[in-house]
Amino acid sequence: MITAIVLIQVEADAIPDAAQAIADFDGVGEVYSCAGDVDLIATVQVSAHEDLAELIPGRIGKVAGVLNTVTHIAFRSYSRADTESAFSIGAEE
């Protein structure tokens, strides 16, 4: 599975509608509205790089009000739950 984080710039008055339209696409996990350099951040999970090409420029980039996207592909995932489970392997309670 390929995970990507997509930073999306959107026209200010189109943010709510664009966020919902993007959230409705298959492969999109969450869409966050945020402050800062970008207006929306979407998490994406697809099975192949070709799917990223179809989803991001082919669908997200064409949503009304979307001005620009920047995509970051994740290599690994780190979380507290992952760390805690790794240290508990073989531990007796």
TORKOL-4160 file (C-alpha; in steps of 0.2 Angstrom, whole numbers, padded with zeros to 4 digits, m for minus):
93
<pt num="1" X="0000" Y="0000" Z="0000"/>
<pt num="2" X="0007" Y="0017" Z="m0005"/>
<pt num="3" X="0003" Y="0031" Z="0007"/>
<pt num="4" X="0004" Y="0050" Z="0002"/>
<pt num="5" X="0001" Y="0066" Z="0011"/>
<pt num="6" X="m0006" Y="0079" Z="m0001"/>
<pt num="7" X="m0005" Y="0098" Z="0002"/>
<pt num="8" X="m0019" Y="0107" Z="m0007"/>
<pt num="9" X="m0021" Y="0126" Z="m0010"/>
<pt num="10" X="m0039" Y="0131" Z="m0013"/>
<pt num="11" X="m0048" Y="0147" Z="m0016"/>
<pt num="12" X="m0054" Y="0153" Z="0001"/>
<pt num="13" X="m0073" Y="0152" Z="m0003"/>
<pt num="14" X="m0072" Y="0135" Z="m0011"/>
<pt num="15" X="m0063" Y="0126" Z="0004"/>
<pt num="16" X="m0078" Y="0117" Z="0012"/>
<pt num="17" X="m0085" Y="0111" Z="m0004"/>
<pt num="18" X="m0068" Y="0106" Z="m0011"/>
<pt num="19" X="m0064" Y="0097" Z="0005"/>
<pt num="20" X="m0080" Y="0087" Z="0005"/>
<pt num="21" X="m0077" Y="0082" Z="m0014"/>
<pt num="22" X="m0060" Y="0077" Z="m0011"/>
<pt num="23" X="m0065" Y="0067" Z="0005"/>
<pt num="24" X="m0077" Y="0057" Z="m0006"/>
<pt num="25" X="m0064" Y="0050" Z="m0018"/>
<pt num="26" X="m0059" Y="0032" Z="m0016"/>
<pt num="27" X="m0042" Y="0031" Z="m0009"/>
<pt num="28" X="m0043" Y="0047" Z="0002"/>
<pt num="29" X="m0043" Y="0044" Z="0020"/>
<pt num="30" X="m0045" Y="0061" Z="0029"/>
<pt num="31" X="m0045" Y="0079" Z="0023"/>
<pt num="32" X="m0040" Y="0092" Z="0036"/>
<pt num="33" X="m0043" Y="0111" Z="0034"/>
<pt num="34" X="m0029" Y="0120" Z="0042"/>
<pt num="35" X="m0020" Y="0136" Z="0044"/>
<pt num="36" X="m0003" Y="0140" Z="0036"/>
<pt num="37" X="0004" Y="0138" Z="0019"/>
<pt num="38" X="m0009" Y="0126" Z="0013"/>
<pt num="39" X="m0028" Y="0126" Z="0015"/>
<pt num="40" X="m0031" Y="0107" Z="0015"/>
<pt num="41" X="m0021" Y="0092" Z="0019"/>
<pt num="42" X="m0027" Y="0075" Z="0013"/>
<pt num="43" X="m0021" Y="0057" Z="0017"/>
<pt num="44" X="m0021" Y="0045" Z="0003"/>
<pt num="45" X="m0018" Y="0027" Z="0002"/>
<pt num="46" X="m0018" Y="0017" Z="m0015"/>
<pt num="47" X="m0011" Y="0001" Z="m0021"/>
<pt num="48" X="0000" Y="0007" Z="m0035"/>
<pt num="49" X="0009" Y="0023" Z="m0041"/>
<pt num="50" X="m0002" Y="0024" Z="m0056"/>
<pt num="51" X="m0017" Y="0026" Z="m0044"/>
<pt num="52" X="m0008" Y="0041" Z="m0037"/>
<pt num="53" X="m0007" Y="0048" Z="m0054"/>
<pt num="54" X="m0025" Y="0045" Z="m0058"/>
<pt num="55" X="m0031" Y="0052" Z="m0041"/>
<pt num="56" X="m0021" Y="0067" Z="m0037"/>
<pt num="57" X="m0019" Y="0077" Z="m0054"/>
<pt num="58" X="m0033" Y="0067" Z="m0062"/>
<pt num="59" X="m0046" Y="0070" Z="m0049"/>
<pt num="60" X="m0041" Y="0081" Z="m0034"/>
<pt num="61" X="m0032" Y="0093" Z="m0045"/>
<pt num="62" X="m0048" Y="0095" Z="m0055"/>
<pt num="63" X="m0060" Y="0099" Z="m0041"/>
<pt num="64" X="m0068" Y="0116" Z="m0042"/>
<pt num="65" X="m0057" Y="0129" Z="m0032"/>
<pt num="66" X="m0041" Y="0118" Z="m0031"/>
<pt num="67" X="m0027" Y="0129" Z="m0036"/>
<pt num="68" X="m0012" Y="0118" Z="m0033"/>
<pt num="69" X="m0006" Y="0102" Z="m0025"/>
<pt num="70" X="0010" Y="0096" Z="m0018"/>
<pt num="71" X="0012" Y="0077" Z="m0014"/>
<pt num="72" X="0023" Y="0069" Z="m0002"/>
<pt num="73" X="0025" Y="0050" Z="m0003"/>
<pt num="74" X="0027" Y="0041" Z="0014"/>
<pt num="75" X="0041" Y="0028" Z="0016"/>
<pt num="76" X="0037" Y="0022" Z="0034"/>
<pt num="77" X="0024" Y="0025" Z="0047"/>
<pt num="78" X="0029" Y="0028" Z="0065"/>
<pt num="79" X="0017" Y="0030" Z="0080"/>
<pt num="80" X="0016" Y="0027" Z="0098"/>
<pt num="81" X="0006" Y="0012" Z="0096"/>
<pt num="82" X="0019" Y="0004" Z="0084"/>
<pt num="83" X="0033" Y="0008" Z="0097"/>
<pt num="84" X="0023" Y="0001" Z="0112"/>
<pt num="85" X="0019" Y="m0015" Z="0103"/>
<pt num="86" X="0037" Y="m0018" Z="0097"/>
<pt num="87" X="0043" Y="m0017" Z="0115"/>
<pt num="88" X="0029" Y="m0028" Z="0122"/>
<pt num="89" X="0034" Y="m0043" Z="0110"/>
<pt num="90" X="0038" Y="m0057" Z="0121"/>
<pt num="91" X="0035" Y="m0048" Z="0137"/>
<pt num="92" X="0025" Y="m0057" Z="0151"/>
<pt num="93" X="0013" Y="m0048" Z="0161"/>
